[in-house]
Amino acid sequence: MQNLNYSTSSQRRRHAVLNHNAIWKYAVLIIAIVIMALSALPTWYGENAAIQISPKAGLNLTPPAVVNTLAKHQIAVRRLDSNKQGMLVVLANNQQQTQAKELLASFAKDPEKLTLAMTPSAPKWLLNLGFEPIKLGLDLRGGVQFLLEVDVAPVYHQQSEGVSDAVRQFARDNQLYGVRIHLHQNNELQINTSDLTQAKIESFLRRQYPTWNVSPTKHGLTLSLNTQEKVTLRNMTVEQNLQIMRSRIEELGITEASVQRQGESHILIELPGVQDPAAAKDVIGATATLKFYAVMPEGSRSSQLIKDTQGKPISVAKQPVLTGEHILDARAGNGEMGQAEVNITLDSVGGDKMTSFSKTHIGKPMATAYSEYSRDPKGQLHQTNQIISVATIQNVLPAKFRITGIGSYEHAQQLALLLRAGSMTAPVTIVEERTIGPSLGAENIHNGFAALALGMAVTLVFMALWYRRLGWVANLALIANMVLLFGLIALIPGAVLTLPGIAGLVLTVGMAVDTNVLIFERIRDKLKEGRSFALAIDRGFDSAFATIFDANFTTMITAVVLYAIGNGPIKGFALTLGLGLLTSMFTGIFSSRAIINLAYGRNQSRDVRV
C-alpha cells in the first residue's frame, strides 16, 4: 500500500496554461509602444521654416508690421513666437524662407542678426511633454559644410624654438662660449661651436631630446625632428583641434553638428539646418588666443616688438609667460568704470605660472596680446598679434583675474567665447565652404521615405498572403517595430537621421520580417510533425530564439564597429541598423508572441511532468 502511494505521488501532474502571458507583460508592451508613439509623433508633424530675429538686429518693424510686410509679398506667416533669442517668425511655406529673410533684412540695422531656423510644427502639449522631432543630418535638412586646414608648421617651429632656447640656457649655465644657433626655414637647427663645446652640447641633446636627429657637421651640429615625432605631433595637434572645434560648436548651441578628421591635417564640419553660416564661421574659423608677456626694455636681445591697438610698438619678451591653453573659463563683464573686461580663470598649472611670475614682478608692467591667424587672397597664412592692454602688476595674481582694454562689450563677449571654447594649438583656416539648400534636403527626405513606404507595403502584402492567419501578426509587429524605432531615434540625445540612415530603416524592415519568418517556419515544421497548433507555437518560438539571437548579435557587432570607427553617413547607417536590431528582437519575439498568445493561446493547455 505504501509502495502504491509512493508510485502515485511520483507521477503527479499539474495543469499548466500554454501560450499565456502575464498581465504585466502586456502592460510593459503597451506602455513602451505608447511612449515611443508619442516620441515619434513630432517627426510625423514635421518642422516649419522660420526666421529668428535677434533684439540686436534693430528691426524697424512691429510684430503686426512684420506680418503685413510679408503678406504684401505673398508670404504667409503661420505665427509669431517669442523666445530667449528674440522673435521667431514661423512661415506657412518652407520654400519662402530665404525670400522672407532677405525682405526682413532690408528693415534691419544689422541684417546678420536675422538667421534661418526650423521649429517643430507638433502641438504644444506634445512638445511640453519633452518630445521633439528626429534631428536630421546635413543631407536631409540642408546646411553648411566647412573644410578646415590645420597648419602644423607653427607647431614644429615652436618645438625648434624651445630646443634653441634650451641649448642657449645650457650654454649659459655651463659657461660655454662661442655657441651660435641658426634656425632655418625648414625648422632645422644649426649649432656652430668648438669641438670641446660641441661634445658637451651633443651629449645634452641626446639625453634631453631623444626624438631629435643630431648630426655632427664640420662646424658643429645639425638638429631636426625625426619623422615619427613629426607624425605624432601632427596627430596630437589635429586631435586637440578637433576637441576644441567641438567645444566651440557647443558654445554656439549647434547640437547636431558633425566634426571629424579628414586626411592628415583637415577637419570636416557639417552644420545641419544652418543656412546662414556667418555667425558659425566667425567662431569656427577664428584661431584667436591670448598671450601674456613681460614688458622688456626696447632693444633687448630677448625681446620683440608688438604693436598695440593704437599702432604703437611695445617691447615684450619673446616667450610668453602664459598662453590661452591654460584658460579654463572666460566671461565678459563690465568694470567699475563701465569699461568692457574679460574675467579669466586658469587651470592649476596656469595659476601656478601666473602666481610665480607676478610674485617676482610686482610694480612692473605685463602686456596682454591678442593673436589671430588668417589667410590672404593668395592663400598665404599670416599671424596678427596685437597688444590689447598693458597693466602694472599691483599684487600677486591668483588663478582668477581680469583683463581690460578689450574695446566694446560685444568684442569682450566674442573673445570670452573663443577663450572659453579653447585656443588652437595650431592655426586653422577655412579652405572650403559649401551650402546645401533645404530644397535638396526635402527631395532626399521624400525619395528616402518613399522607398521605405514601398518596401513596407510589399512586405506587408507578402506576409499576409504567405502566412495568412499568422501573417497579420507579423504585420502588426512590423508596424510596431517602425513606431518603436522612430520613437527611439527621436528620444536618444545626439541621434541624427541621415540619408544612409533611411537606408538602414529599409534594411530594418527586412530584418524585422526575417525574425517572424524564422519563427513561423519553425511553427510550420512542428505542425508537420503532428503537434497541436498551441504546442507548435510554443515549440516554434523556443527553437527559433537561439538562431534569431545569434544572427542579430553578430550583426550588432558589425553595427557597433561601424559606429565606432565610421564618420558622418556611416555613423547614421550604423545607428539605425543597431537600433533596428534591438526593436526587431523586441517586436519579433516579445510582441509577436504576446499577440499570438492573446489571439490563439486562450483555452490551450498541456500537462507538465514534475
C-alpha positions as CSV (number, residue, x, y, z in Angstrom):
1,M,0.0,0.0,0.0
2,Q,2.9,2.3,0.8
3,N,4.6,1.5,-2.4
4,L,1.4,2.2,-4.3
5,N,1.1,5.6,-2.6
6,Y,4.7,6.4,-3.4
7,S,4.3,5.5,-7.0
8,T,1.2,7.6,-7.4
9,S,2.9,10.6,-5.7
10,S,5.9,10.4,-8.1
11,Q,3.6,10.6,-11.1
12,R,1.6,13.7,-10.1
13,R,0.8,16.2,-12.8
14,R,-0.3,19.7,-12.6
15,H,-2.3,21.6,-15.2
16,A,-0.2,24.4,-16.7
17,V,-1.5,27.0,-19.1
18,L,0.2,27.0,-22.5
19,N,0.8,30.2,-24.6
20,H,-0.3,32.5,-21.8
21,N,1.4,35.9,-20.9
22,A,1.2,37.6,-17.5
23,I,-0.8,40.8,-17.4
24,W,2.4,42.8,-16.6
25,K,4.0,41.8,-19.8
26,Y,1.1,43.2,-21.8
27,A,1.3,46.3,-19.7
28,V,5.0,46.7,-20.5
29,L,4.3,46.2,-24.2
30,I,1.5,48.8,-24.3
31,I,3.4,51.4,-22.3
32,A,6.5,51.0,-24.5
33,I,4.5,51.4,-27.7
34,V,2.5,54.4,-26.4
35,I,5.7,56.2,-25.2
36,M,7.6,55.5,-28.4
37,A,4.5,56.6,-30.5
38,L,4.3,59.9,-28.6
39,S,8.1,60.3,-29.2
40,A,7.7,59.6,-32.9
41,L,4.6,61.9,-33.4
42,P,6.6,65.2,-33.6
43,T,8.5,63.8,-36.5
44,W,5.3,62.9,-38.3
45,Y,4.1,66.6,-37.9
46,G,7.5,67.8,-39.3
47,E,9.0,71.2,-38.9
48,N,8.2,74.7,-40.2
49,A,10.7,77.1,-41.6
50,A,11.2,80.2,-39.5
51,I,13.2,83.5,-39.3
52,Q,14.9,84.1,-35.9
53,I,15.2,87.9,-35.3
54,S,17.6,88.9,-32.5
55,P,16.8,92.1,-30.5
56,K,20.3,93.3,-31.6
57,A,19.1,93.3,-35.2
58,G,17.4,96.6,-34.8
59,L,14.4,95.7,-36.8
60,N,12.3,98.7,-37.6
61,L,9.0,96.8,-37.7
62,T,6.5,95.9,-35.0
63,P,5.2,92.3,-34.9
64,P,1.9,93.2,-36.7
65,A,4.0,95.1,-39.3
66,V,6.2,92.0,-39.9
67,V,3.1,90.0,-40.8
68,N,1.7,92.7,-43.0
69,T,5.0,93.3,-44.8
70,L,5.4,89.6,-45.6
71,A,1.8,89.3,-46.6
72,K,2.3,92.1,-49.2
73,H,4.8,89.9,-50.9
74,Q,2.6,86.8,-50.8
75,I,4.5,85.3,-47.8
76,A,2.1,83.8,-45.3
77,V,3.0,83.8,-41.6
78,R,1.8,80.9,-39.5
79,R,2.5,82.5,-36.2
80,L,4.9,84.8,-34.2
81,D,6.7,83.3,-31.2
82,S,8.9,84.9,-28.5
83,N,11.9,83.1,-27.2
84,K,15.2,83.8,-25.5
85,Q,16.8,84.8,-28.8
86,G,14.1,87.3,-29.6
87,M,11.2,86.9,-32.1
88,L,10.6,83.9,-34.2
89,V,8.6,84.3,-37.4
90,V,7.1,80.9,-38.4
91,L,6.3,80.7,-42.1
92,A,3.5,78.7,-43.7
93,N,5.6,77.8,-46.7
94,N,9.1,76.4,-46.2
95,Q,10.2,77.3,-49.7
96,Q,9.8,81.0,-48.9
97,Q,12.3,81.1,-46.0
98,T,15.2,82.7,-47.9
99,Q,12.9,85.2,-49.5
100,A,11.4,86.2,-46.2
101,K,14.7,86.7,-44.6
102,E,16.0,88.9,-47.4
103,L,12.9,91.0,-47.2
104,L,13.1,91.5,-43.4
105,A,16.8,92.1,-43.5
106,S,16.2,95.3,-45.6
107,F,14.4,96.7,-42.5
108,A,17.1,95.8,-40.0
109,K,20.1,97.8,-38.9
110,D,22.2,94.6,-38.6
111,P,21.0,92.0,-41.1
112,E,23.4,89.4,-39.8
113,K,21.3,89.1,-36.6
114,L,18.5,87.6,-38.7
115,T,19.1,83.8,-39.1
116,L,17.2,80.9,-40.7
117,A,15.7,78.4,-38.3
118,M,13.4,75.4,-38.2
119,T,10.8,74.9,-35.5
120,P,8.6,71.9,-34.7
121,S,5.0,72.0,-36.0
122,A,3.7,69.5,-33.5
123,P,1.0,70.6,-31.0
124,K,2.3,72.4,-27.9
125,W,1.0,69.8,-25.5
126,L,3.2,67.2,-27.2
127,L,6.3,69.4,-27.1
128,N,5.6,70.3,-23.5
129,L,6.0,66.6,-22.7
130,G,9.6,66.8,-23.8
131,F,9.2,65.1,-27.2
132,E,10.9,66.6,-30.2
133,P,11.2,65.7,-33.9
134,I,14.1,63.5,-35.1
135,K,17.2,65.6,-35.8
136,L,18.1,65.5,-39.5
137,G,21.5,65.3,-41.0
138,L,23.1,67.7,-43.5
139,D,21.9,65.7,-46.5
140,L,18.3,65.7,-45.4
141,R,17.8,69.2,-43.8
142,G,20.4,71.2,-45.7
143,G,23.0,73.3,-44.0
144,V,26.6,74.3,-44.2
145,Q,29.8,72.3,-44.6
146,F,33.2,73.7,-43.8
147,L,36.6,72.1,-44.6
148,L,39.3,73.4,-42.4
149,E,43.1,73.0,-42.7
150,V,45.3,72.7,-39.7
151,D,48.7,74.2,-40.3
152,V,51.1,72.2,-38.3
153,A,54.2,74.2,-39.3
154,P,54.0,76.6,-36.4
155,V,54.0,73.7,-34.0
156,Y,57.2,72.4,-35.5
157,H,58.6,75.9,-35.3
158,Q,57.6,76.2,-31.7
159,Q,59.4,72.9,-30.9
160,S,62.6,74.2,-32.7
161,E,62.5,77.4,-30.7
162,G,62.1,75.5,-27.5
163,V,65.2,73.4,-28.2
164,S,67.1,76.5,-29.3
165,D,66.3,78.3,-26.0
166,A,67.2,75.2,-24.0
167,V,70.6,75.0,-25.7
168,R,71.3,78.7,-25.0
169,Q,70.3,78.2,-21.4
170,F,72.6,75.2,-21.1
171,A,75.5,77.1,-22.6
172,R,75.0,80.0,-20.2
173,D,74.7,77.7,-17.2
174,N,77.9,75.8,-18.1
175,Q,79.8,78.8,-19.3
176,L,80.2,77.5,-22.8
177,Y,81.2,80.4,-25.0
178,G,81.1,80.9,-28.8
179,V,77.8,79.0,-29.3
180,R,75.9,80.2,-32.4
181,I,72.4,78.9,-33.2
182,H,70.7,79.4,-36.5
183,L,67.0,78.4,-37.1
184,H,66.4,77.6,-40.8
185,Q,63.0,77.8,-42.6
186,N,62.6,74.1,-42.6
187,N,62.8,74.2,-38.7
188,E,66.2,72.6,-38.7
189,L,68.7,74.0,-36.1
190,Q,72.4,74.6,-37.0
191,I,74.6,74.9,-33.9
192,N,78.1,76.3,-34.6
193,T,80.7,75.8,-31.8
194,S,84.1,74.5,-31.0
195,D,84.9,70.8,-30.8
196,L,85.1,70.7,-27.0
197,T,81.8,72.6,-26.5
198,Q,80.2,70.5,-29.3
199,A,80.7,67.2,-27.4
200,K,79.0,68.6,-24.3
201,I,76.1,70.1,-26.2
202,E,75.7,66.9,-28.2
203,S,75.6,64.8,-25.0
204,F,73.0,67.2,-23.6
205,L,70.8,67.0,-26.7
206,R,70.9,63.2,-27.0
207,R,70.0,62.9,-23.3
208,Q,67.2,65.5,-23.2
209,Y,65.8,65.4,-26.7
210,P,65.9,61.8,-27.9
211,T,63.2,62.5,-30.6
212,W,65.6,64.8,-32.5
213,N,68.1,63.7,-35.0
214,V,71.5,65.1,-34.0
215,S,74.1,65.0,-36.8
216,P,77.7,66.3,-36.4
217,T,78.9,68.6,-39.1
218,K,82.2,70.4,-40.0
219,H,81.3,73.4,-38.0
220,G,79.1,71.9,-35.2
221,L,75.7,70.1,-35.1
222,T,72.5,69.9,-37.1
223,L,69.2,69.1,-35.4
224,S,66.0,68.1,-37.0
225,L,62.8,66.3,-35.7
226,N,62.6,62.7,-36.7
227,T,59.8,61.6,-39.0
228,Q,58.0,59.6,-36.3
229,E,57.9,62.5,-33.9
230,K,56.5,64.8,-36.7
231,V,53.7,62.3,-37.3
232,T,53.0,62.1,-33.5
233,L,52.9,65.9,-33.2
234,R,50.7,66.3,-36.2
235,N,48.2,63.7,-34.9
236,M,48.2,65.3,-31.4
237,T,47.7,68.8,-32.9
238,V,44.8,67.7,-35.2
239,E,43.1,65.7,-32.4
240,Q,43.3,68.6,-30.0
241,N,41.9,71.0,-32.6
242,L,39.1,68.5,-33.1
243,Q,38.1,68.7,-29.5
244,I,38.4,72.5,-29.5
245,M,36.1,72.7,-32.5
246,R,33.5,70.5,-30.8
247,S,33.7,72.8,-27.8
248,R,33.3,75.9,-29.9
249,I,30.3,74.5,-31.7
250,E,28.7,73.6,-28.4
251,E,29.2,77.2,-27.3
252,L,27.2,78.2,-30.4
253,G,24.4,75.9,-29.4
254,I,24.6,73.7,-32.5
255,T,23.9,70.2,-31.1
256,E,23.6,68.3,-34.4
257,A,26.9,69.2,-35.9
258,S,29.4,66.6,-37.1
259,V,33.1,67.3,-36.6
260,Q,35.5,64.7,-38.0
261,R,39.0,64.4,-39.2
262,Q,39.7,64.2,-42.9
263,G,43.1,63.1,-44.2
264,E,46.3,64.1,-42.4
265,S,45.6,67.7,-41.4
266,H,42.0,68.6,-42.4
267,I,38.8,68.9,-40.3
268,L,35.3,68.5,-41.9
269,I,32.5,70.2,-40.1
270,E,28.8,69.8,-41.0
271,L,26.2,72.1,-39.5
272,P,22.7,70.8,-40.4
273,G,20.0,73.4,-40.6
274,V,22.4,76.4,-40.7
275,Q,21.7,78.2,-43.9
276,D,23.4,81.4,-42.8
277,P,26.9,80.5,-41.8
278,A,28.2,84.0,-40.8
279,A,27.9,83.5,-37.1
280,A,29.3,80.0,-37.1
281,K,32.1,81.0,-39.5
282,D,33.3,83.8,-37.2
283,V,33.8,81.4,-34.3
284,I,34.8,78.2,-36.1
285,G,37.3,79.9,-38.4
286,A,38.9,82.0,-35.8
287,T,42.1,81.0,-34.1
288,A,42.3,83.7,-31.6
289,T,44.1,83.3,-28.3
290,L,45.6,85.4,-25.6
291,K,49.3,85.5,-24.6
292,F,50.7,87.3,-21.5
293,Y,54.1,88.8,-21.9
294,A,56.6,90.6,-19.6
295,V,57.3,94.1,-20.9
296,M,61.0,94.4,-21.7
297,P,63.4,97.3,-22.4
298,E,63.4,98.1,-26.1
299,G,66.4,96.7,-27.9
300,S,66.9,93.8,-25.5
301,R,68.1,90.6,-27.2
302,S,65.3,88.5,-25.7
303,S,62.6,91.0,-26.7
304,Q,60.3,91.5,-29.6
305,L,58.1,94.4,-30.8
306,I,54.3,94.0,-31.0
307,K,52.0,96.9,-31.9
308,D,49.1,97.9,-29.6
309,T,45.6,99.0,-30.7
310,Q,46.9,102.5,-31.5
311,G,49.7,101.2,-33.7
312,K,52.4,101.9,-31.1
313,P,55.2,99.2,-30.8
314,I,55.5,97.6,-27.4
315,S,58.7,95.8,-26.5
316,V,57.8,92.4,-24.8
317,A,59.6,89.2,-24.1
318,K,59.9,86.6,-26.9
319,Q,58.5,83.9,-24.8
320,P,55.1,84.4,-23.2
321,V,54.5,83.9,-19.5
322,L,51.3,82.1,-20.2
323,T,49.2,81.1,-23.3
324,G,45.5,80.5,-23.8
325,E,45.7,76.7,-23.4
326,H,45.7,77.2,-19.6
327,I,42.4,79.1,-19.6
328,L,39.5,77.2,-18.0
329,D,36.8,79.9,-18.2
330,A,36.4,83.4,-19.6
331,R,33.4,85.6,-19.1
332,A,32.7,89.1,-20.4
333,G,31.7,91.8,-17.9
334,N,31.7,95.5,-17.1
335,G,34.3,97.0,-14.8
336,E,33.8,99.7,-12.1
337,M,34.1,102.5,-14.7
338,G,31.8,100.7,-17.1
339,Q,34.5,99.5,-19.5
340,A,34.4,96.1,-21.0
341,E,36.5,93.4,-19.4
342,V,37.1,89.6,-19.5
343,N,37.3,87.7,-16.3
344,I,39.6,84.8,-16.7
345,T,40.0,81.5,-14.7
346,L,43.2,79.5,-15.2
347,D,43.9,75.8,-14.5
348,S,46.2,74.8,-11.8
349,V,49.3,74.8,-14.0
350,G,48.5,78.2,-15.4
351,G,47.6,79.6,-12.0
352,D,50.9,78.5,-10.6
353,K,52.8,80.1,-13.5
354,M,50.9,83.4,-13.2
355,T,51.3,83.5,-9.4
356,S,55.0,82.7,-9.6
357,F,55.6,85.4,-12.3
358,S,53.5,88.1,-10.7
359,K,55.2,87.5,-7.3
360,T,58.6,88.5,-8.8
361,H,57.2,91.3,-11.0
362,I,55.1,93.4,-8.6
363,G,55.3,97.0,-9.8
364,K,56.3,96.0,-13.3
365,P,54.1,96.1,-16.4
366,M,52.6,93.0,-18.1
367,A,51.2,93.1,-21.6
368,T,48.2,91.0,-22.9
369,A,48.5,90.2,-26.6
370,Y,45.7,89.0,-28.8
371,S,46.8,86.6,-31.6
372,E,44.8,85.6,-34.7
373,Y,45.6,83.7,-37.9
374,S,44.1,84.4,-41.3
375,R,44.8,83.7,-45.0
376,D,45.3,86.4,-47.6
377,P,43.7,86.3,-51.1
378,K,46.8,84.3,-52.3
379,G,46.2,81.6,-49.7
380,Q,49.2,82.5,-47.6
381,L,48.8,82.2,-43.8
382,H,49.5,85.2,-41.7
383,Q,49.6,85.8,-37.9
384,T,48.3,89.0,-36.5
385,N,49.5,90.0,-33.0
386,Q,48.2,93.0,-31.1
387,I,48.7,94.2,-27.6
388,I,45.3,94.9,-26.2
389,S,46.3,96.0,-22.7
390,V,49.4,96.9,-20.7
391,A,48.9,97.0,-16.9
392,T,51.2,97.3,-13.9
393,I,51.1,94.3,-11.6
394,Q,49.9,95.7,-8.3
395,N,49.9,92.4,-6.3
396,V,50.3,88.7,-6.7
397,L,47.8,87.5,-9.3
398,P,45.9,84.3,-8.5
399,A,44.3,81.8,-10.9
400,K,41.4,84.2,-11.3
401,F,42.0,87.7,-12.7
402,R,40.6,90.2,-15.3
403,I,41.9,92.0,-18.3
404,T,40.6,95.3,-19.7
405,G,41.1,97.4,-22.8
406,I,39.1,94.9,-24.9
407,G,37.0,97.6,-26.6
408,S,33.2,97.2,-26.8
409,Y,31.2,94.7,-24.7
410,E,30.4,92.7,-27.9
411,H,34.2,92.3,-28.5
412,A,34.6,91.1,-24.9
413,Q,31.8,88.6,-25.4
414,Q,33.4,87.3,-28.6
415,L,36.8,87.0,-27.1
416,A,35.4,85.3,-24.0
417,L,33.6,82.7,-26.2
418,L,36.8,81.9,-28.1
419,L,38.9,81.6,-25.0
420,R,36.2,79.5,-23.2
421,A,36.0,77.2,-26.2
422,G,39.8,76.8,-26.3
423,S,42.7,78.3,-28.0
424,M,44.1,76.5,-31.0
425,T,47.4,74.7,-30.7
426,A,47.9,75.4,-34.5
427,P,46.3,77.9,-36.9
428,V,43.1,76.6,-38.5
429,T,41.7,78.2,-41.6
430,I,38.6,77.6,-43.7
431,V,39.7,76.3,-47.2
432,E,36.3,75.3,-48.5
433,E,32.7,76.2,-47.7
434,R,29.6,74.6,-49.1
435,T,25.9,75.3,-48.5
436,I,23.3,72.7,-49.2
437,G,19.8,74.2,-49.7
438,P,16.8,72.9,-47.8
439,S,15.0,72.1,-51.1
440,L,17.6,69.4,-51.9
441,G,17.2,68.0,-48.4
442,A,13.4,67.9,-48.8
443,E,13.8,65.9,-52.0
444,N,16.1,63.4,-50.3
445,I,13.6,63.0,-47.5
446,H,10.7,62.5,-50.0
447,N,12.7,59.9,-52.0
448,G,14.1,58.1,-49.0
449,F,10.7,57.7,-47.2
450,A,9.0,56.8,-50.5
451,A,11.5,53.8,-50.7
452,L,10.7,52.9,-47.1
453,A,7.0,53.0,-47.7
454,L,7.2,50.9,-50.8
455,G,9.4,48.3,-49.1
456,M,7.0,48.1,-46.2
457,A,3.9,47.8,-48.4
458,V,5.4,44.9,-50.5
459,T,6.5,43.2,-47.3
460,L,3.1,43.6,-45.6
461,V,1.3,42.1,-48.7
462,F,3.7,39.2,-48.9
463,M,3.4,38.3,-45.3
464,A,-0.4,38.5,-45.3
465,L,-0.7,36.2,-48.4
466,W,2.1,33.7,-47.5
467,Y,1.4,33.1,-43.8
468,R,-2.3,34.1,-43.7
469,R,-3.6,33.9,-40.1
470,L,0.0,34.4,-38.7
471,G,0.8,37.0,-41.4
472,W,-1.4,39.7,-39.8
473,V,0.6,39.1,-36.6
474,A,3.8,39.7,-38.4
475,N,2.4,42.8,-40.0
476,L,1.3,44.3,-36.7
477,A,4.8,43.5,-35.2
478,L,6.4,45.2,-38.2
479,I,4.3,48.4,-37.8
480,A,5.1,48.4,-34.1
481,N,8.7,48.0,-34.9
482,M,8.7,51.1,-37.1
483,V,6.9,53.1,-34.4
484,L,9.4,51.9,-31.7
485,L,12.4,52.7,-34.0
486,F,11.3,56.2,-34.9
487,G,10.5,56.9,-31.3
488,L,13.8,55.6,-30.1
489,I,15.8,57.7,-32.7
490,A,13.9,60.8,-31.6
491,L,14.4,60.0,-27.9
492,I,18.2,59.3,-27.9
493,P,20.3,62.5,-27.4
494,G,22.6,63.2,-30.2
495,A,21.0,60.8,-32.7
496,V,20.8,62.2,-36.2
497,L,18.9,60.7,-39.1
498,T,20.8,60.8,-42.4
499,L,20.1,59.5,-45.9
500,P,22.2,56.4,-45.3
501,G,20.2,56.2,-42.0
502,I,17.0,55.9,-44.1
503,A,18.7,53.0,-45.9
504,G,19.2,51.4,-42.5
505,L,15.5,51.8,-41.8
506,V,14.6,50.0,-45.1
507,L,17.1,47.2,-44.1
508,T,15.4,47.0,-40.7
509,V,12.1,46.2,-42.4
510,G,13.7,43.1,-43.9
511,M,15.4,42.1,-40.6
512,A,12.2,42.5,-38.6
513,V,10.3,40.3,-41.0
514,D,13.2,37.8,-41.1
515,T,12.7,37.2,-37.3
516,N,9.0,36.4,-37.9
517,V,9.8,34.2,-40.9
518,L,12.2,32.1,-38.8
519,I,9.6,31.7,-36.1
520,F,6.7,30.9,-38.4
521,E,8.7,28.3,-40.3
522,R,9.5,26.6,-37.1
523,I,5.8,26.6,-36.3
524,R,5.1,25.0,-39.7
525,D,7.7,22.3,-39.0
526,K,6.1,21.4,-35.7
527,L,2.6,21.3,-37.3
528,K,4.0,18.9,-40.0
529,E,5.3,16.7,-37.1
530,G,1.7,16.3,-36.0
531,R,1.8,18.6,-33.0
532,S,-1.2,20.7,-32.0
533,F,-1.3,24.4,-33.0
534,A,-0.8,25.5,-29.5
535,L,2.2,23.2,-28.9
536,A,3.6,24.2,-32.4
537,I,3.5,27.8,-31.4
538,D,5.2,27.2,-28.1
539,R,7.9,24.9,-29.5
540,G,8.4,27.2,-32.6
541,F,9.2,30.3,-30.5
542,D,11.5,28.3,-28.2
543,S,13.5,26.6,-31.0
544,A,13.9,29.8,-33.1
545,F,15.1,32.0,-30.3
546,A,18.8,30.8,-30.4
547,T,19.0,31.2,-34.2
548,I,17.5,34.7,-34.0
549,F,19.7,35.8,-31.2
550,D,22.9,34.6,-32.9
551,A,22.1,36.2,-36.2
552,N,21.2,39.6,-34.6
553,F,24.1,39.5,-32.2
554,T,26.7,39.1,-34.9
555,T,25.0,41.9,-37.0
556,M,25.0,44.1,-33.9
557,I,28.8,43.6,-33.6
558,T,29.1,45.0,-37.1
559,A,26.9,47.9,-36.3
560,V,28.9,48.8,-33.2
561,V,32.2,48.7,-35.1
562,L,30.8,50.8,-37.9
563,Y,29.6,53.4,-35.4
564,A,32.9,53.4,-33.5
565,I,35.2,53.9,-36.4
566,G,32.9,55.4,-39.0
567,N,32.1,59.1,-39.6
568,G,29.1,61.1,-40.8
569,P,26.9,59.0,-43.1
570,I,28.4,55.7,-41.9
571,K,27.5,56.5,-38.4
572,G,24.0,57.4,-39.5
573,F,23.6,54.0,-41.1
574,A,25.2,52.2,-38.2
575,L,22.9,53.9,-35.7
576,T,19.6,52.9,-37.4
577,L,21.0,49.5,-38.1
578,G,21.8,48.9,-34.4
579,L,18.6,50.4,-33.1
580,G,16.7,48.4,-35.7
581,L,18.2,45.2,-34.4
582,L,17.0,45.9,-30.9
583,T,13.5,46.9,-31.9
584,S,13.3,43.9,-34.3
585,M,14.2,41.5,-31.5
586,F,11.7,43.1,-29.2
587,T,8.8,43.1,-31.6
588,G,9.6,39.9,-33.4
589,I,9.9,37.8,-30.2
590,F,8.1,39.6,-27.4
591,S,5.4,41.5,-29.3
592,S,4.6,38.7,-31.8
593,R,4.3,36.2,-29.0
594,A,2.1,38.4,-27.0
595,I,-0.3,39.0,-30.0
596,I,-0.4,35.3,-30.9
597,N,-1.0,34.3,-27.3
598,L,-3.8,36.8,-27.0
599,A,-5.4,35.7,-30.2
600,Y,-4.8,31.9,-30.3
601,G,-3.4,30.9,-26.9
602,R,-6.5,31.0,-24.7
603,N,-8.1,27.7,-23.5
604,Q,-5.0,25.8,-24.7
605,S,-3.1,23.7,-22.1
606,R,-0.6,20.9,-21.6
607,D,0.4,18.6,-18.9
608,V,3.8,19.3,-17.4
609,R,5.5,16.5,-15.5
610,V,7.1,17.4,-12.2
